[in-house]
């Protein structure tokens, strides 16, 4: 074989190698498009789009954080609803006490039967208040602040001790960056503590009913009771405000999460119509490349054998 023939064969082989490389690239592109069509994703592994992958990871991290905020808001709303229900019961109980006080104040101090019955009823209502004050939600005291103990754990002692044993700060939940919402009120804020508690007040009212002290009943007892009722109503209003805050935060976080999910989809998801069109075109190009390579290789091999 002459030098010129060798040179011609070498050039043909170089052309064959170039075509083979192009065929490989075409096949890789075809496989990638087929994968996109199957998964519906344009990013199926980090190497497909490193920058897009980083963006998607960041967006998903933000979505995850919003999901945590949403879960906290849901749990907090449940706790607030429980507290609101108990406070409604407390307000009803205090209204019943007020009715007994006014009836006793208007009764004859000599009507021992009526006054004794009213006193017994107030004592029973005090026990109802104590039960409500020591209420739990999912195993956690509603009115102990951030302390996980009964707020009036020693109320059943003899003599009773109405000292508040909970925490001084209401619990909160995070619903956004730097945004926390209280999910309760402390027992001290609602019921007081020790001799200044509503429970001690009801003991005094019961005593005044028993003794027929109508002046005290219509005076200091009724005044302090109305203050206690106002305090309980204010606590319930505080719970309502916090519930509204959680609902607002929940709505905002849901909107943010939806927007972020759309952004992730724009980065990661494939456009089905575009992929289908590209896939069809790539299949055509690949088949054409196969045909060209087959035509080039056959004469090259024949010439080489000769």
VENDA-V722713 format. One record per pair of residues at least 6 apart in sequence whose C-alpha atoms are under 7 Angstrom apart, sorted by sequence separation. I is the first residue (numbers start at 1). J is the second residue. D is the distance in whole Angstrom. If there is no record, write none. Layout:
BEGIN
i=(I	I)
j=(J	J)
d=(D	D)
END
This chain:
BEGIN
i=(36	43	135	136	144	154	155	174	191	192	46	134	135	141	144	154	155	173	174	191	140	141	143	154	172	173	208	141	172	173	208	133	152	172	173	104	152	171	172	152	153	170	171	205	151	152	171	151	170	151	170	134	150	170	205	134	149	169	100	134	168	147	147	145	146	144	145	144	145	146	145	146	164	97	145	146	145	164	163	164	198	162	163	93	162	161	162	151	90	145	143	145	190	142	143	144	190	143	144	143	190	86	185	133	82	184	79	83	183	182	181	126	175	126	122	123	123	122	119	119	118	119	116	115	116	115	76	115	73	72	83	72	73	72	80	109	79	80	69	70	104	109	69	69	76	105	104	105	105	101	102	101	94	91	91	91	87	87	84	84	80	80	77	77	73	73	70	70	66	66	63	63	59	59	56	56	52	43	42	41	42	41	42	40	41	40	40	36	37	37	37	33	34	33	30	30	30	27	26	23	23	23	19	16	16	12	9)
j=(42	49	141	142	150	160	161	180	197	198	53	141	142	148	151	161	162	180	181	198	148	149	151	162	180	181	216	150	181	182	217	143	162	182	183	115	163	182	183	164	165	182	183	217	164	165	184	165	184	166	185	150	166	186	221	151	166	186	118	152	186	166	167	166	167	166	167	167	168	169	169	170	188	122	170	171	171	193	193	194	228	193	194	125	194	194	197	187	129	185	184	186	231	184	185	186	232	186	187	187	235	132	235	187	137	239	137	142	242	242	242	199	249	202	202	203	206	206	206	209	209	210	209	209	210	210	173	212	173	173	184	174	175	175	183	212	183	184	174	175	209	214	175	176	183	214	214	217	218	217	218	222	229	229	232	233	232	236	236	239	239	243	243	246	246	250	250	253	253	257	257	260	260	264	264	267	267	268	268	268	269	269	270	269	270	270	272	270	272	275	276	275	279	279	279	282	283	286	286	286	289	290	293	296	297	300	304)
d=(5	6	6	5	6	7	5	4	6	6	6	6	6	6	5	5	5	5	7	5	6	7	6	7	6	6	7	6	5	7	7	7	6	4	7	6	6	6	5	5	7	6	6	7	5	6	6	5	6	5	5	6	7	6	6	6	6	7	6	7	7	6	5	6	5	4	5	5	6	6	5	6	6	6	4	5	5	5	5	7	7	6	4	6	4	7	7	6	6	7	7	5	6	7	6	6	6	5	6	5	6	6	7	7	7	6	7	6	7	6	6	6	6	6	7	7	6	6	4	5	7	6	7	5	5	6	7	7	7	6	7	7	6	7	6	5	6	6	6	7	6	7	5	6	6	5	7	5	5	6	7	7	6	6	6	7	7	6	6	6	6	7	6	7	6	7	6	7	6	7	6	7	6	6	6	7	6	5	6	6	5	4	5	6	5	5	7	7	7	6	7	7	7	6	7	6	7	7	6	7	6	7	6	7	7	7	7)
END
